[in-house]
Amino acid sequence: MKFRVLHSIDGRIRVNIIQKKMTDKEADTLQYYLNQCDDIIEAKVYEKTNDVLIRYECDRAHIIKILQRASYADIKVPQSALELSGRKINREYKEKLIGKVILRYGSKIFIPCSIRYAITAVKSVKYIWKGICSAFSGRIEVALLDGVAIGVSTIRGDMNTAGSVMFLLDIGDTLEKWTHKKSVDDLARSMSLNINKVWVKFDGNEVLTDADKVKAGDHVVVHMGNVIPFDGVVADGEGMVNQSSLTGESLPVVKNKDSYVYAGTVLEEGELTVQVKVTFNSTRYEKIVTMIEETEKLKSGMESRAEHLADRLVPYTLLGTGLVYLLTGNTTKALSVLMVDFSCALKLAMPITVLAAIKESAAHHVTVKGGRFLESMAEADTIVFDKTGTLTKAQPVVRDVVSFNGEEPEELLRIAACLEEHFPHSMAKAVVNAAKERGLIHEENHSKVEYIVAHGISSRIEEKKVVIGSYHFVFEDEKCVVPAGMEDKFEKLPEDCSHLYLAMDKELAAVICISDPIRDEGPEVISMLHKQGFSKIVMMTGDSERTAAAVAQKIGVDEYYSEVLPEDKAAFIEKEHDNGRKVIMIGDGVNDSPALSAADVGIAISDGAQIAREVADITVEADNLYELVVMRKISENLMKRIHGNYIKIVTINSGLILLGITGVISPALSALLHNTSTIAISMKGMCGWKTEKI
């Protein structure tokens, strides 16, 4: 790729791509390519000027080489990154705004007053008609207020005032639609699927295959706890599917042979073989957008209260206008009150502020699925952490494989990996990765695998029943025993590891010792959360009392609970609710999904199970816990801004009403100052969100 350097300082470079005109597709392709490079912090591509801005943390020469190697034809970009980039939306709305401003002020220069006034009169019909419809339907709302203000100005022949009001209302409406559409698209795009590998059935065997190689008609096997990757028809199996991410249904739905399933829904129980109908997730994206726009999911309580308050204030504005006219007999003064209402500012400024906070969260690689979750984040006083993959590192490693049946540790690890690779959990990934590192290749020689949430896995290999999982599952549920003479060896297992137990035909075969170190930032983050006002920080884990106690002491939580089941976590959260506390649940596993649903805010961390990310209200993509502190700051900042907006709106508009009643300013100036202040407050809500990373 040919380019020239426009500007360069340490860690930042701006270049111009030498080509005639850059298309949206080329801009998105180049931006995707650059942002995938490890040494590049952030890259932005501006298609109108062919410029690229890159922030990096390596040698400048390395960035030059990356750019030189770039070629649109060679870069492979997921279809979703191109289709859902949002670049086209931004350009369309920018052009709309610029066009409206040019048309407004250009018409004052080039179009005679008589023609301009006639156009204004025609445009006013739309607003007046909306006001009439609102009145006849019994709804005294903002539409009625706007219609009366524009109608009275038109009747009085004050076309400049009517035109100014309509222009500012139009600009405000365009800004609101742009911000809302952009935020909804960003949110829906972040909720879109990002599945790289799927299990495809070939000749009766399951083969792990790249998702982009799957074609319509292929049979994909979906195991319990996984997200269904494509739209399709169930060819075999039966299961309970959670469709809440698309339909909002709280209860899972039974799916069996010939049932239709949708990409992005989660298989909570059972196993399904799905014949693929649609291989690209645009259908899911459209469903998400529809769901967001048709429900109250984006609205916080403060936002909803602002909208209701706005409509409730309309009758008082109309009453105030009538009283001023009755007391003064002055139409101009009465009209000054009519031109200034609190409702317009409330309805415009609040939603934009909330959506801007969601956008700011996205800049920190955090997906927030609705404004109400930010409000709950600000008000919460209790946090419940899962341990594995949350307070501990997301990539635990196998330290040792202790054999109890005489077989080689490598063979036992191979069997464990064969079973564990079907199911999503950080401990399972540690086993699978260890087998890969040691070059342990296996064939699918086991029968159907059954996954018992938060317990373990059961299957059969060469007529032997094989189970792998927790101590509770292997020894208490399955009644397995330690081989005779091995008791002393069992007692001397390392205490600083988590243990995964593998048993065959009711006898312990191996213990896989997994090192799961605490995150380096963990203790500091817990301390910072305490300082931010969380009065109770709890750790809950399925691990043993010994392991849980050691981690709790190092990390600094207030309480901890060991050997808990998924229902125990959810029950604890419900008990906290009964005590009047607002709870945040943070987890990453299949077993965390009930608690994530039960909490006021469910947060899924980093590379967690797909079901956890789907159920969670907030997803943190960054692989550290500092983003939790940042999210608390963003949510508190949001609440401060909303309260500040209330004060500004009341102060400014009250002042304008007083100035209008006393005759200091005209109705036209009242309308101009009112609408200008409304847009200024809204723009302030959109800008200035610069929460620093920690």
C-alpha positions as CSV (number, residue, x, y, z in Angstrom):
1,M,0.0,0.0,0.0
2,K,1.3,3.4,-1.0
3,F,1.1,6.3,1.5
4,R,2.8,9.4,2.7
5,V,3.4,10.5,6.3
6,L,1.6,13.7,7.2
7,H,2.6,14.0,10.9
8,S,4.5,11.9,13.4
9,I,5.4,12.0,17.1
10,D,6.3,9.2,19.5
11,G,3.4,6.8,19.7
12,R,1.3,8.6,17.1
13,I,1.4,8.8,13.3
14,R,-1.0,10.2,10.7
15,V,-0.6,9.1,7.1
16,N,-2.5,9.7,3.8
17,I,-3.3,6.7,1.6
18,I,-2.4,7.5,-2.0
19,Q,-5.5,6.6,-4.0
20,K,-8.3,8.4,-5.8
21,K,-11.2,7.8,-3.5
22,M,-11.5,5.5,-0.5
23,T,-14.8,3.5,-0.3
24,D,-16.6,2.6,2.9
25,K,-15.6,-1.0,2.4
26,E,-11.9,-0.1,1.9
27,A,-11.9,2.1,5.0
28,D,-13.5,-0.6,7.1
29,T,-11.2,-3.2,5.8
30,L,-8.1,-1.1,6.5
31,Q,-9.3,-0.1,10.0
32,Y,-10.1,-3.8,10.9
33,Y,-6.6,-4.9,9.7
34,L,-4.8,-2.2,11.7
35,N,-6.8,-2.7,14.9
36,Q,-6.0,-6.5,14.8
37,C,-2.2,-5.7,15.0
38,D,-0.8,-6.3,18.5
39,D,1.4,-3.2,18.6
40,I,-1.3,-0.8,17.5
41,I,-3.4,0.6,20.3
42,E,-6.0,2.3,18.1
43,A,-6.4,3.1,14.4
44,K,-9.0,5.3,12.8
45,V,-9.5,5.6,9.0
46,Y,-11.2,8.7,7.5
47,E,-12.5,7.8,4.1
48,K,-13.3,11.3,2.9
49,T,-9.6,12.5,3.2
50,N,-8.0,9.0,2.8
51,D,-6.2,9.7,6.1
52,V,-5.3,7.1,8.8
53,L,-4.5,8.0,12.4
54,I,-2.6,5.4,14.4
55,R,-1.6,5.3,18.0
56,Y,1.0,2.6,18.7
57,E,3.4,1.2,21.3
58,C,6.4,0.0,19.2
59,D,9.0,1.4,16.8
60,R,7.7,3.8,14.1
61,A,9.5,1.7,11.5
62,H,7.4,-1.3,12.5
63,I,4.2,0.6,11.8
64,I,5.6,1.7,8.4
65,K,6.2,-2.0,7.6
66,I,2.6,-2.9,8.7
67,L,1.2,-0.2,6.4
68,Q,3.5,-1.2,3.5
69,R,2.3,-4.9,3.8
70,A,-1.4,-3.9,3.8
71,S,-3.5,-4.8,0.7
72,Y,-7.2,-4.6,0.4
73,A,-7.3,-7.8,-1.6
74,D,-5.3,-9.8,0.9
75,I,-7.1,-8.7,4.1
76,K,-9.7,-11.1,5.4
77,V,-12.4,-9.3,7.2
78,P,-15.5,-10.9,8.9
79,Q,-18.6,-9.9,7.0
80,S,-20.2,-8.5,10.1
81,A,-17.3,-6.0,10.4
82,L,-18.1,-4.6,7.0
83,E,-21.9,-4.8,7.1
84,L,-22.3,-3.3,10.6
85,S,-19.5,-0.7,10.8
86,G,-21.7,2.3,11.3
87,R,-19.6,4.4,8.9
88,K,-22.5,4.9,6.4
89,I,-24.8,6.1,9.2
90,N,-22.4,8.7,10.5
91,R,-21.9,10.1,7.0
92,E,-25.6,10.2,6.2
93,Y,-26.5,12.1,9.4
94,K,-23.6,14.5,9.1
95,E,-24.7,15.4,5.6
96,K,-28.3,15.8,6.8
97,L,-27.3,18.3,9.5
98,I,-25.0,20.2,7.2
99,G,-27.7,20.3,4.5
100,K,-30.3,21.6,7.0
101,V,-28.1,24.4,8.2
102,I,-27.1,25.4,4.7
103,L,-30.7,25.4,3.5
104,R,-31.9,27.4,6.5
105,Y,-29.3,30.2,6.3
106,G,-28.9,30.1,2.5
107,S,-32.6,30.6,2.1
108,K,-32.4,33.9,4.1
109,I,-29.9,35.2,1.6
110,F,-31.2,33.9,-1.7
111,I,-35.0,33.4,-1.3
112,P,-37.4,36.5,-1.1
113,C,-39.3,37.0,2.2
114,S,-42.7,36.3,0.7
115,I,-41.7,32.9,-0.7
116,R,-39.8,32.0,2.5
117,Y,-42.8,32.9,4.6
118,A,-45.1,30.8,2.4
119,I,-42.7,27.8,2.8
120,T,-42.7,28.3,6.6
121,A,-46.5,28.4,6.6
122,V,-46.7,25.1,4.7
123,K,-44.1,23.4,7.0
124,S,-46.1,24.6,10.1
125,V,-49.1,22.5,9.0
126,K,-47.3,19.3,10.0
127,Y,-46.6,20.5,13.5
128,I,-50.0,22.0,14.0
129,W,-51.7,18.8,12.8
130,K,-49.7,16.7,15.3
131,G,-50.8,19.1,18.0
132,I,-54.4,18.7,17.0
133,C,-54.2,14.9,16.9
134,S,-52.6,15.0,20.3
135,A,-55.4,17.1,21.7
136,F,-58.2,15.0,20.1
137,S,-56.7,11.8,21.4
138,G,-56.8,13.2,25.0
139,R,-52.9,13.4,25.3
140,I,-51.7,16.8,26.4
141,E,-48.1,16.2,25.4
142,V,-45.1,18.0,23.9
143,A,-46.5,17.7,20.4
144,L,-49.5,19.8,21.4
145,L,-47.3,22.4,23.0
146,D,-45.1,22.6,19.8
147,G,-48.2,22.8,17.6
148,V,-49.8,25.7,19.7
149,A,-46.5,27.7,19.8
150,I,-45.9,27.4,16.0
151,G,-49.6,27.9,15.2
152,V,-49.9,31.1,17.3
153,S,-46.7,32.5,15.8
154,T,-48.0,31.8,12.3
155,I,-51.5,33.3,13.0
156,R,-49.8,36.4,14.4
157,G,-47.7,36.7,11.2
158,D,-44.5,36.2,13.2
159,M,-43.0,33.8,10.6
160,N,-39.4,34.3,11.7
161,T,-40.3,32.9,15.2
162,A,-42.3,30.0,13.7
163,G,-39.4,29.2,11.3
164,S,-36.8,29.4,14.1
165,V,-38.8,27.1,16.3
166,M,-39.3,24.5,13.5
167,F,-35.7,24.7,12.5
168,L,-34.4,24.1,16.0
169,L,-36.9,21.3,16.6
170,D,-35.8,19.7,13.3
171,I,-32.1,19.9,14.3
172,G,-32.8,18.5,17.7
173,D,-34.8,15.7,16.3
174,T,-32.0,14.8,13.8
175,L,-29.4,14.9,16.6
176,E,-31.5,12.6,18.7
177,K,-32.1,10.2,15.9
178,W,-28.5,10.1,15.0
179,T,-27.2,9.5,18.5
180,H,-29.9,6.9,19.2
181,K,-29.3,5.1,15.9
182,K,-25.6,5.1,16.3
183,S,-25.8,3.9,19.9
184,V,-28.3,1.2,19.2
185,D,-26.2,0.0,16.2
186,D,-23.1,0.0,18.4
187,L,-24.9,-2.0,21.0
188,A,-26.4,-4.4,18.6
189,R,-23.1,-4.9,16.8
190,S,-21.3,-5.6,20.1
191,M,-24.1,-8.2,20.9
192,S,-23.6,-9.8,17.5
193,L,-21.9,-13.2,17.4
194,N,-18.2,-13.7,17.2
195,I,-17.9,-17.5,16.9
196,N,-14.7,-18.8,15.3
197,K,-15.1,-22.6,15.7
198,V,-18.1,-24.9,15.6
199,W,-18.6,-28.7,15.8
200,V,-19.8,-30.0,12.4
201,K,-21.0,-33.6,12.0
202,F,-19.2,-35.5,9.2
203,D,-19.9,-39.3,8.7
204,G,-21.2,-39.6,12.2
205,N,-18.2,-37.9,13.8
206,E,-17.9,-34.4,15.3
207,V,-15.2,-32.3,13.7
208,L,-14.1,-28.9,15.0
209,T,-14.4,-26.6,12.0
210,D,-13.9,-22.9,11.2
211,A,-17.3,-21.1,11.4
212,D,-16.7,-19.3,8.1
213,K,-16.4,-22.7,6.3
214,V,-19.8,-23.8,7.3
215,K,-22.4,-23.9,4.5
216,A,-26.2,-24.0,4.4
217,G,-27.2,-27.6,4.8
218,D,-24.3,-28.6,7.1
219,H,-25.2,-30.2,10.4
220,V,-23.7,-28.4,13.4
221,V,-23.7,-30.0,16.9
222,V,-24.5,-27.6,19.8
223,H,-23.6,-28.8,23.3
224,M,-25.2,-27.7,26.5
225,G,-24.0,-24.2,27.6
226,N,-23.1,-23.1,24.1
227,V,-24.5,-20.4,21.8
228,I,-26.3,-21.6,18.7
229,P,-24.1,-20.2,15.9
230,F,-26.5,-20.2,13.0
231,D,-30.2,-20.1,12.2
232,G,-31.4,-23.6,11.3
233,V,-33.8,-26.5,11.9
234,V,-33.2,-29.1,14.6
235,A,-32.2,-32.4,12.8
236,D,-31.7,-34.4,16.0
237,G,-31.8,-34.1,19.8
238,E,-33.8,-32.2,22.3
239,G,-33.0,-29.2,24.5
240,M,-34.0,-26.1,26.4
241,V,-33.1,-23.0,24.5
242,N,-32.8,-19.5,26.2
243,Q,-34.0,-17.0,23.7
244,S,-34.0,-13.9,26.0
245,S,-31.3,-12.2,23.9
246,L,-33.8,-12.0,21.0
247,T,-37.3,-12.2,22.4
248,G,-36.9,-11.1,26.0
249,E,-38.5,-14.3,27.2
250,S,-37.3,-15.1,30.7
251,L,-37.9,-18.9,30.5
252,P,-36.1,-21.3,28.1
253,V,-38.1,-22.9,25.3
254,V,-38.2,-26.6,24.4
255,K,-36.7,-27.4,21.0
256,N,-36.8,-30.8,19.4
257,K,-36.7,-32.3,15.9
258,D,-38.0,-30.0,13.2
259,S,-38.0,-27.0,15.6
260,Y,-36.5,-23.7,14.2
261,V,-33.6,-22.2,16.2
262,Y,-32.0,-18.8,15.9
263,A,-28.3,-17.7,15.9
264,G,-27.3,-16.2,19.3
265,T,-29.8,-18.1,21.4
266,V,-28.3,-20.4,24.1
267,L,-28.7,-24.1,24.7
268,E,-29.2,-24.3,28.5
269,E,-29.9,-28.1,28.6
270,G,-29.6,-31.0,26.3
271,E,-27.8,-31.4,22.9
272,L,-29.0,-30.4,19.4
273,T,-27.8,-31.2,15.9
274,V,-28.9,-28.2,13.8
275,Q,-29.2,-28.2,10.0
276,V,-27.9,-24.8,9.0
277,K,-30.2,-22.5,7.0
278,V,-28.5,-19.1,7.3
279,T,-24.7,-18.8,7.8
280,F,-24.4,-15.1,8.4
281,N,-25.8,-13.5,11.5
282,S,-27.4,-10.4,9.9
283,T,-30.8,-11.9,10.8
284,R,-29.7,-11.9,14.5
285,Y,-28.5,-8.3,14.2
286,E,-31.8,-7.2,12.8
287,K,-33.7,-9.0,15.6
288,I,-31.5,-7.3,18.2
289,V,-32.1,-3.8,16.8
290,T,-35.8,-4.4,16.7
291,M,-35.8,-5.7,20.2
292,I,-33.9,-2.7,21.5
293,E,-36.0,-0.2,19.7
294,E,-39.4,-1.8,20.6
295,T,-38.7,-2.3,24.3
296,E,-37.6,-0.1,27.3
297,K,-34.3,-1.9,27.5
298,L,-32.2,1.2,26.7
299,K,-34.0,3.4,29.2
300,S,-32.8,4.0,32.7
301,G,-35.2,4.9,35.5
302,M,-34.0,8.5,35.4
303,E,-34.6,8.7,31.7
304,S,-38.1,7.3,31.8
305,R,-39.0,9.6,34.7
306,A,-37.7,12.6,32.6
307,E,-39.9,11.6,29.7
308,H,-43.0,11.3,31.9
309,L,-42.2,14.5,33.7
310,A,-41.8,16.3,30.3
311,D,-45.3,15.3,29.3
312,R,-46.8,16.1,32.7
313,L,-45.3,19.6,32.5
314,V,-47.1,20.5,29.3
315,P,-50.5,21.3,30.9
316,Y,-48.8,23.6,33.4
317,T,-47.0,25.5,30.5
318,L,-50.4,25.9,28.7
319,L,-52.0,27.0,32.0
320,G,-49.1,29.5,32.6
321,T,-49.6,31.0,29.1
322,G,-53.3,31.5,29.7
323,L,-52.8,33.1,33.2
324,V,-50.2,35.5,31.8
325,Y,-52.6,36.6,29.0
326,L,-55.5,36.9,31.5
327,L,-53.5,39.0,33.9
328,T,-51.6,41.2,31.4
329,G,-53.8,41.1,28.3
330,N,-50.5,41.0,26.4
331,T,-50.3,38.4,23.7
332,T,-46.5,38.8,23.3
333,K,-45.8,38.1,27.0
334,A,-48.1,35.1,27.0
335,L,-46.4,33.8,23.9
336,S,-43.0,34.1,25.6
337,V,-44.2,31.5,28.2
338,L,-45.5,29.3,25.4
339,M,-42.2,29.4,23.6
340,V,-40.2,28.2,26.7
341,D,-41.1,24.8,28.1
342,F,-39.1,22.4,30.2
343,S,-40.4,19.3,28.5
344,C,-38.4,19.7,25.2
345,A,-35.1,19.9,27.0
346,L,-36.0,17.0,29.4
347,K,-37.0,14.6,26.5
348,L,-34.0,15.4,24.4
349,A,-31.1,15.8,26.9
350,M,-31.7,12.8,29.1
351,P,-31.7,10.0,26.5
352,I,-28.7,11.5,24.7
353,T,-26.7,11.6,28.0
354,V,-27.5,8.0,28.7
355,L,-26.6,6.8,25.2
356,A,-23.4,8.8,25.4
357,A,-22.5,7.0,28.6
358,I,-23.1,3.7,26.8
359,K,-20.8,4.8,24.0
360,E,-18.1,5.9,26.5
361,S,-18.3,2.4,28.1
362,A,-17.8,0.9,24.6
363,A,-14.6,3.0,24.3
364,H,-13.3,1.0,27.3
365,H,-14.3,-2.3,25.6
366,V,-17.3,-2.7,27.8
367,T,-20.7,-3.5,26.3
368,V,-23.7,-2.2,28.3
369,K,-27.1,-3.5,27.2
370,G,-29.1,-0.7,28.6
371,G,-29.0,2.6,30.5
372,R,-30.9,1.2,33.5
373,F,-27.9,-1.1,34.2
374,L,-25.6,1.9,34.5
375,E,-28.1,3.5,36.9
376,S,-28.1,0.2,39.0
377,M,-24.3,0.1,38.8
378,A,-24.1,3.6,40.4
379,E,-26.6,2.6,43.1
380,A,-25.3,-0.9,44.0
381,D,-23.7,-1.5,47.4
382,T,-22.8,-5.2,47.1
383,I,-20.6,-7.1,44.6
384,V,-20.5,-10.9,44.3
385,F,-17.5,-12.4,42.5
386,D,-17.1,-15.8,41.1
387,K,-13.5,-17.0,41.7
388,T,-12.3,-19.0,38.7
389,G,-11.6,-16.9,35.7
390,T,-12.8,-13.8,37.4
391,L,-10.7,-13.1,40.5
392,T,-8.2,-15.6,39.3
393,K,-6.6,-15.4,35.8
394,A,-8.8,-16.3,32.9
395,Q,-6.2,-18.8,31.6
396,P,-5.4,-21.4,34.3
397,V,-2.7,-23.9,33.4
398,V,-2.2,-27.6,34.2
399,R,0.7,-28.0,36.6
400,D,0.6,-31.7,37.1
401,V,-1.3,-34.9,36.3
402,V,-1.2,-37.4,39.2
403,S,-2.0,-41.0,38.1
404,F,-3.9,-43.3,40.5
405,N,-4.6,-46.3,38.2
406,G,-1.1,-47.0,36.9
407,E,-1.6,-45.4,33.4
408,E,0.8,-42.8,32.1
409,P,-0.2,-39.2,32.9
410,E,-0.1,-38.2,29.2
411,E,-2.7,-40.9,28.4
412,L,-5.0,-39.7,31.3
413,L,-4.6,-36.1,30.2
414,R,-5.5,-37.1,26.6
415,I,-8.7,-38.8,27.8
416,A,-9.6,-35.7,30.0
417,A,-9.0,-33.3,27.0
418,C,-11.1,-35.5,24.8
419,L,-14.1,-35.0,27.1
420,E,-13.4,-31.4,28.2
421,E,-13.0,-29.9,24.8
422,H,-16.8,-30.1,24.2
423,F,-17.6,-27.7,27.0
424,P,-16.9,-24.0,27.9
425,H,-15.1,-23.3,31.1
426,S,-11.6,-21.9,31.9
427,M,-10.6,-25.2,33.7
428,A,-11.7,-27.2,30.7
429,K,-9.6,-24.9,28.4
430,A,-6.6,-25.4,30.6
431,V,-6.9,-29.2,30.1
432,V,-7.4,-28.9,26.4
433,N,-4.5,-26.5,26.0
434,A,-2.1,-28.7,28.0
435,A,-2.9,-31.7,25.8
436,K,-2.2,-29.6,22.7
437,E,1.1,-28.3,24.1
438,R,2.2,-31.9,24.7
439,G,1.1,-33.0,21.2
440,L,-1.6,-35.4,22.5
441,I,-3.8,-36.1,19.5
442,H,-7.0,-38.1,20.1
443,E,-9.9,-39.5,18.2
444,E,-13.5,-39.2,19.2
445,N,-13.7,-42.7,20.7
446,H,-16.2,-41.9,23.5
447,S,-20.0,-42.1,23.4
448,K,-22.3,-39.2,23.9
449,V,-21.0,-36.8,26.4
450,E,-23.3,-35.5,29.2
451,Y,-22.5,-32.2,30.9
452,I,-23.8,-31.6,34.4
453,V,-23.6,-27.9,35.1
454,A,-21.2,-26.9,37.9
455,H,-20.4,-30.6,38.6
456,G,-18.7,-32.3,35.7
457,I,-18.8,-34.5,32.6
458,S,-20.0,-38.1,32.2
459,S,-19.4,-40.4,29.2
460,R,-18.3,-44.0,28.2
461,I,-15.0,-45.1,26.7
462,E,-14.6,-48.7,25.6
463,E,-17.6,-49.7,27.8
464,K,-16.1,-48.0,30.8
465,K,-18.0,-45.2,32.5
466,V,-15.8,-42.2,32.7
467,V,-16.5,-39.1,34.8
468,I,-14.5,-35.9,35.3
469,G,-15.3,-32.9,37.5
470,S,-15.4,-31.6,41.0
471,Y,-14.8,-33.6,44.3
472,H,-18.5,-33.3,45.1
473,F,-19.5,-34.7,41.7
474,V,-17.0,-37.6,41.5
475,F,-17.0,-38.8,45.1
476,E,-20.4,-37.8,46.5
477,D,-22.7,-37.8,43.5
478,E,-21.0,-40.6,41.5
479,K,-19.8,-42.6,44.6
480,C,-16.3,-43.1,43.2
481,V,-13.5,-44.2,45.5
482,V,-9.7,-43.8,45.8
483,P,-7.9,-47.0,44.8
484,A,-6.8,-49.1,47.8
485,G,-3.3,-48.2,49.0
486,M,-3.5,-44.7,47.3
487,E,-5.0,-42.8,50.2
488,D,-1.7,-41.3,51.4
489,K,-0.9,-40.2,47.9
490,F,-4.3,-38.6,47.7
491,E,-3.9,-36.7,50.9
492,K,-0.5,-35.2,49.7
493,L,-2.0,-33.5,46.6
494,P,-0.7,-29.9,46.4
495,E,-2.9,-27.5,48.4
496,D,-2.2,-24.4,46.3
497,C,-3.9,-25.9,43.2
498,S,-7.4,-26.5,42.1
499,H,-8.1,-30.2,41.5
500,L,-10.0,-31.9,38.6
501,Y,-10.9,-35.5,39.4
502,L,-11.0,-38.2,36.6
503,A,-12.6,-41.6,37.5
504,M,-13.2,-44.7,35.5
505,D,-15.7,-47.4,36.6
506,K,-16.2,-45.9,40.0
507,E,-12.4,-45.6,40.8
508,L,-10.2,-42.5,40.8
509,A,-7.9,-42.7,37.8
510,A,-6.2,-39.3,38.0
511,V,-6.2,-35.9,39.6
512,I,-5.3,-33.0,37.3
513,C,-3.7,-30.2,39.4
514,I,-4.5,-26.8,37.9
515,S,-2.7,-23.7,38.8
516,D,-5.1,-20.8,38.9
517,P,-3.2,-17.7,40.2
518,I,-4.9,-14.6,41.5
519,R,-5.0,-11.7,39.0
520,D,-2.2,-9.3,39.7
521,E,-4.6,-6.3,39.9
522,G,-7.2,-8.2,42.1
523,P,-6.3,-7.0,45.6
524,E,-5.9,-3.4,44.4
525,V,-9.2,-3.5,42.5
526,I,-11.1,-4.8,45.6
527,S,-9.6,-2.0,47.7
528,M,-10.6,0.6,45.1
529,L,-14.2,-0.8,45.0
530,H,-14.4,-0.5,48.7
531,K,-13.3,3.2,48.4
532,Q,-16.0,3.7,45.8
533,G,-18.7,2.9,48.2
534,F,-19.3,-0.9,48.0
535,S,-19.9,-2.0,51.6
536,K,-20.0,-5.7,50.9
537,I,-17.7,-7.6,48.5
538,V,-18.3,-11.4,48.4
539,M,-16.5,-14.3,46.7
540,M,-18.4,-17.5,45.9
541,T,-16.8,-20.6,44.4
542,G,-17.3,-24.3,43.8
543,D,-13.7,-24.9,45.0
544,S,-12.9,-26.5,48.4
545,E,-12.9,-24.6,51.7
546,R,-9.1,-24.7,51.8
547,T,-8.6,-23.1,48.3
548,A,-11.4,-20.6,48.8
549,A,-10.0,-19.4,52.2
550,A,-6.5,-18.9,50.7
551,V,-7.8,-16.8,47.8
552,A,-10.2,-14.8,50.0
553,Q,-7.4,-13.8,52.3
554,K,-5.0,-12.7,49.5
555,I,-7.7,-10.8,47.6
556,G,-9.3,-9.0,50.5
557,V,-13.0,-9.7,50.1
558,D,-15.4,-9.2,53.1
559,E,-17.0,-12.7,52.8
560,Y,-16.4,-15.9,51.0
561,Y,-18.4,-19.1,50.4
562,S,-16.9,-22.4,49.1
563,E,-18.3,-25.5,47.4
564,V,-21.4,-23.6,46.2
565,L,-23.8,-24.6,43.4
566,P,-25.3,-22.3,40.8
567,E,-28.6,-22.2,42.7
568,D,-26.7,-21.2,45.9
569,K,-25.3,-18.1,44.2
570,A,-28.7,-17.1,42.9
571,A,-30.3,-17.7,46.3
572,F,-27.6,-15.6,48.0
573,I,-28.4,-12.7,45.7
574,E,-32.2,-13.0,46.4
575,K,-31.5,-13.0,50.1
576,E,-29.5,-9.7,49.6
577,H,-32.4,-8.3,47.7
578,D,-34.7,-9.1,50.6
579,N,-32.3,-7.2,52.9
580,G,-32.7,-4.1,50.7
581,R,-29.4,-4.3,49.0
582,K,-28.6,-3.7,45.3
583,V,-26.3,-6.5,43.9
584,I,-23.8,-6.8,41.1
585,M,-22.8,-10.3,40.1
586,I,-19.5,-10.9,38.2
587,G,-18.7,-14.2,36.6
588,D,-17.6,-16.0,33.5
589,G,-18.9,-19.6,33.5
590,V,-22.0,-21.6,32.6
591,N,-22.6,-22.1,36.3
592,D,-22.8,-18.3,36.8
593,S,-25.7,-17.7,34.5
594,P,-28.5,-18.1,37.1
595,A,-26.8,-15.6,39.4
596,L,-26.1,-13.2,36.5
597,S,-29.8,-13.2,35.7
598,A,-30.8,-12.7,39.4
599,A,-28.6,-9.7,40.1
600,D,-29.5,-6.1,39.5
601,V,-26.5,-6.0,37.2
602,G,-24.9,-9.1,35.8
603,I,-21.3,-8.6,34.5
604,A,-19.5,-11.2,32.4
605,I,-15.7,-10.9,32.3
606,S,-13.4,-11.3,29.3
607,D,-13.2,-14.8,27.7
608,G,-16.0,-16.3,29.6
609,A,-18.6,-18.9,28.5
610,Q,-20.9,-17.8,25.7
611,I,-24.0,-18.3,27.8
612,A,-22.6,-16.0,30.5
613,R,-21.9,-13.2,28.0
614,E,-25.4,-13.6,26.5
615,V,-27.2,-13.5,29.9
616,A,-25.1,-10.7,31.4
617,D,-26.2,-7.1,31.3
618,I,-22.7,-5.8,31.0
619,T,-19.7,-7.6,29.2
620,V,-16.2,-6.5,30.0
621,E,-13.9,-7.5,27.0
622,A,-10.7,-6.2,28.6
623,D,-8.7,-8.9,30.4
624,N,-8.4,-7.1,33.7
625,L,-10.6,-6.0,36.6
626,Y,-9.8,-2.3,36.5
627,E,-12.6,-1.8,34.1
628,L,-15.0,-2.5,36.9
629,V,-13.7,0.6,38.7
630,V,-13.9,2.6,35.5
631,M,-17.6,1.4,35.0
632,R,-18.5,2.6,38.5
633,K,-16.9,6.0,37.6
634,I,-18.9,6.2,34.3
635,S,-22.2,5.3,36.0
636,E,-21.6,7.8,38.8
637,N,-20.7,10.5,36.2
638,L,-23.9,9.7,34.3
639,M,-26.0,10.2,37.4
640,K,-24.2,13.5,38.2
641,R,-24.8,14.7,34.6
642,I,-28.5,13.8,34.7
643,H,-29.0,15.7,38.0
644,G,-26.9,18.6,36.6
645,N,-29.1,18.6,33.5
646,Y,-32.2,18.9,35.7
647,I,-30.7,21.9,37.5
648,K,-29.6,23.6,34.2
649,I,-32.9,23.0,32.5
650,V,-35.0,24.4,35.4
651,T,-32.7,27.4,35.9
652,I,-32.3,28.5,32.3
653,N,-36.0,28.0,31.3
654,S,-37.3,29.7,34.5
655,G,-35.1,32.6,33.8
656,L,-36.3,32.8,30.1
657,I,-39.9,32.7,31.3
658,L,-39.4,35.6,33.7
659,L,-37.6,37.7,31.1
660,G,-40.4,37.0,28.7
661,I,-43.2,38.0,31.1
662,T,-41.4,41.2,32.1
663,G,-41.0,42.1,28.4
664,V,-37.2,42.1,28.5
665,I,-37.0,39.6,25.6
666,S,-39.3,38.9,22.7
667,P,-41.1,35.5,22.0
668,A,-38.7,35.0,19.0
669,L,-35.7,35.5,21.2
670,S,-37.2,33.3,24.0
671,A,-37.7,30.5,21.4
672,L,-34.2,30.9,20.1
673,L,-32.5,30.9,23.5
674,H,-34.7,28.0,24.7
675,N,-33.9,25.8,21.8
676,T,-30.3,26.8,21.7
677,S,-29.8,26.0,25.4
678,T,-31.6,22.6,24.9
679,I,-29.2,21.7,22.1
680,A,-26.2,23.0,24.1
681,I,-27.2,20.9,27.1
682,S,-27.7,17.8,24.9
683,M,-24.4,18.3,23.1
684,K,-22.7,18.7,26.5
685,G,-24.3,15.4,27.5
686,M,-22.7,13.8,24.4
687,C,-19.3,15.3,24.8
688,G,-16.6,15.3,27.4
689,W,-16.8,11.6,28.4
690,K,-13.1,11.1,29.0
691,T,-12.9,8.5,31.8
692,E,-9.3,7.6,32.2
693,K,-8.1,4.0,32.1
694,I,-6.5,2.7,35.3
